[in-house]
Amino acid sequence: MNMDRDPSYHDMMAFTGGKFESMTNEARWQARDEYIKAYDEHMRLREQRYRERSWERLCPPAYRNTVPEQLPDLVKFKQVQEWQYGATGLLLVGPTRRGKTRAAWTLIKRLYLEEGRTIKTFRPMDLKLEVANALGDAEEAEEWIGGLRHTDVLFLDDLDTVKFTEAVEETIYDLFEFRPTHGKPVIVTLNLTGRKLAERMNANNRGAKIVERMREFCQVINFT
């Protein structure tokens, strides 16, 4: 269906099956309202179909169909799903194989498909490579970091396994400085906590500050 929200005479003739010309003014206005409602519904369904297709590109196949009852900690999984969008992000902390990433992706599915949020997600190697590529060009770097700052939701999976070069540390520090103060949450999964995490992120003496901001601006859910 090829539609325009501000219908022309020809659009209305097609929409009413050729009856628009002979309608009263009142009937024409009513038909126009019906057309606009149909247009809005058409666009809603079109956006929904687009998001459903793009979701398959965004989410790794292994995490698309999680069965909560099969996870090690159903209580913590449900706690993650109760999170509501806002400036306070999430830190999902605990050993591997506890369901942190599955819980995060299930939450992100709701935020993306049902709430229409914009999402950027990074696995460890992806983040390292993108930082290295983007920061090589000043104009590209500005555009890239702007995208990370302003996307509705930023998801950093296994952040503590990233090799923290000075550029990666600087980027993470900037994100935890900028995003929470502008109402944009960060969702992070981690294996390490406290001093060990700070040491892991300490390429240029910002590790402790990054951990401090994570704690300040995120709700911590411990998957131990």
C-alpha positions as a printed Julia matrix, in Angstrom:
224×3 Matrix{Float64}:
   0.0     0.0    0.0
   1.49    3.3   -1.15
   0.16    5.99   1.16
   0.92    9.56   2.17
  -0.32   10.91   5.51
  -1.5    14.13   3.82
  -3.73   12.57   1.13
  -4.29   14.15  -2.26
  -7.59   14.14  -4.12
  -6.44   11.11  -6.12
  -5.47    9.32  -2.9
  -8.95    9.89  -1.49
 -10.63    8.8   -4.7
  -8.65    5.54  -4.58
  -9.3     5.08  -0.86
 -13.07    5.53  -1.23
 -13.34    3.43  -4.38
 -14.12    6.48  -6.54
 -16.89    7.8   -4.27
 -15.01   10.78  -2.85
 -16.21   13.18  -5.59
 -19.88   12.58  -4.8
 -19.54   12.69  -1.0
 -20.82   15.48   1.21
 -18.21   17.64   2.94
 -18.93   15.9    6.24
 -18.47   12.48   4.66
 -15.24   13.64   3.01
 -13.79   14.72   6.35
 -14.8    11.44   7.91
 -13.22    9.52   5.04
 -10.05   11.6    5.43
  -9.89   10.74   9.15
 -10.29    7.06   8.3
  -7.54    7.34   5.71
  -5.14    8.89   8.25
  -5.94    6.16  10.79
  -5.25    3.54   8.13
  -2.01    5.29   7.23
  -0.84    5.39  10.85
  -1.65    1.71  11.33
   0.17    0.87   8.09
   3.27    2.72   9.28
   3.1     1.09  12.71
   3.01   -2.38  11.17
   5.77   -1.45   8.76
   8.0    -0.29  11.63
   7.18   -3.44  13.58
   8.16   -5.66  10.65
  11.38   -3.7   10.2
  12.29   -4.08  13.87
  11.52   -7.8   13.85
  13.84   -8.29  10.88
  16.58   -6.08  12.3
  16.31   -7.81  15.68
  17.68  -10.96  14.05
  20.71   -9.0   12.91
  21.16   -7.35  16.29
  20.8   -10.34  18.63
  23.14  -13.35  18.35
  21.13  -16.5   17.44
  22.04  -18.28  20.69
  20.25  -15.61  22.75
  17.04  -15.13  20.73
  14.93  -17.85  22.3
  16.0   -18.1   25.93
  13.86  -20.34  28.15
  14.0   -18.66  31.59
  13.11  -21.83  33.48
  16.27  -23.48  32.15
  18.58  -20.8   33.57
  20.63  -21.26  36.76
  19.01  -18.31  38.56
  15.41  -17.6   37.57
  14.95  -15.09  40.41
  17.8   -12.88  39.14
  16.6   -13.28  35.55
  13.17  -11.95  36.55
  14.77   -9.12  38.5
  16.55   -8.0   35.34
  13.28   -8.07  33.36
  11.64   -5.78  35.94
  14.08   -2.97  35.11
  12.41    0.1   33.62
  14.04    2.49  31.19
  15.73    5.48  32.81
  19.09    7.04  33.6
  20.0     4.29  36.07
  21.57    1.41  34.17
  22.29   -2.2   35.12
  25.4    -4.05  36.22
  24.93   -7.82  35.94
  27.8    -9.33  37.9
  28.86  -12.92  38.48
  30.75  -15.95  37.16
  30.33  -17.26  33.64
  27.4   -19.54  32.76
  25.03  -17.9   35.24
  22.66  -16.41  32.65
  23.76  -12.76  32.79
  23.98  -12.27  29.03
  20.76  -14.16  28.35
  18.94  -12.03  30.91
  20.34   -8.87  29.32
  19.35   -9.86  25.78
  15.83  -10.8   26.89
  15.47   -7.35  28.45
  16.89   -5.67  25.35
  14.34   -7.52  23.21
  11.55   -5.84  25.14
  13.23   -2.43  24.96
  13.8    -2.75  21.21
  10.69   -4.5   19.91
   8.03   -3.3   22.35
   9.3     0.11  23.44
  11.05    1.12  20.22
  14.34    2.11  21.87
  17.51    2.59  19.86
  20.18    0.07  20.87
  23.93   -0.28  20.49
  25.57   -3.49  21.68
  29.2    -4.54  21.92
  30.96   -7.79  22.59
  34.55   -7.45  23.84
  36.41   -7.77  20.54
  33.86   -5.6   18.71
  34.4    -2.75  21.16
  38.18   -2.96  20.95
  38.15   -2.97  17.14
  35.63   -0.15  16.81
  37.54    2.07  19.22
  40.76    1.47  17.29
  39.12    2.14  13.91
  37.05    5.16  14.93
  39.74    7.04  16.8
  42.04    7.01  13.79
  40.06    9.83  12.18
  38.93   12.89  14.13
  35.7    13.45  12.19
  34.75    9.77  12.29
  35.62    9.6   16.0
  33.31   12.51  16.81
  30.41   10.9   14.96
  31.08    7.47  16.48
  31.34    8.64  20.08
  28.25   10.79  19.56
  26.33    7.67  18.56
  27.46    5.87  21.71
  26.58    8.82  23.89
  23.08    9.33  22.55
  21.67    5.9   21.69
  18.82    5.04  24.06
  20.47    1.89  25.41
  24.14    0.89  25.35
  24.88   -2.77  26.15
  28.47   -3.81  26.92
  28.75   -7.57  27.28
  31.66   -9.05  29.27
  33.21   -5.61  29.58
  35.95   -6.78  31.93
  37.32   -9.16  29.3
  38.13   -6.3   26.91
  41.82   -5.45  26.57
  41.87   -1.99  28.12
  44.15    0.1   25.96
  44.33    3.79  26.81
  41.81    4.52  24.03
  39.33    1.9   25.28
  39.63    3.15  28.85
  39.14    6.76  27.74
  36.03    5.77  25.77
  34.46    3.85  28.66
  35.26    6.67  31.07
  33.6     9.2   28.75
  30.49    7.05  28.37
  29.99    6.7   32.1
  30.56   10.41  32.52
  28.17   11.51  29.76
  25.34    9.0   29.45
  23.9     8.8   32.99
  23.92   12.59  33.37
  21.91   12.84  30.14
  19.34   10.21  31.1
  20.86    7.41  29.0
  21.45    4.03  30.7
  24.28    1.56  30.23
  23.72   -2.19  30.67
  26.9    -4.13  31.47
  27.75   -7.75  32.2
  30.87   -8.41  34.27
  32.76  -11.29  35.87
  35.01   -9.15  38.06
  34.08   -6.63  40.74
  35.69   -4.1   43.05
  39.46   -3.75  43.12
  40.08   -6.49  40.55
  37.73   -4.76  38.1
  39.39   -1.4   38.71
  42.82   -2.92  38.1
  41.6    -4.55  34.88
  40.35   -1.19  33.56
  43.35    0.82  34.68
  45.27    1.46  31.45
  45.69    5.15  32.29
  44.78    5.43  35.97
  41.03    5.79  35.47
  40.01    2.29  36.57
  38.84    3.23  40.07
  36.89    6.22  38.74
  35.12    4.08  36.12
  34.11    1.52  38.76
  32.92    4.32  41.04
  30.69    5.72  38.3
  29.34    2.28  37.44
  28.25    1.83  41.04
  26.83    5.33  41.23
  24.78    5.17  38.05
  23.8     1.5   37.82
  21.65   -0.97  39.73
  23.78   -3.99  40.61
  22.3    -7.49  40.24
  24.63  -10.19  41.49
  24.41  -13.57  39.73
  26.54  -15.5   42.23
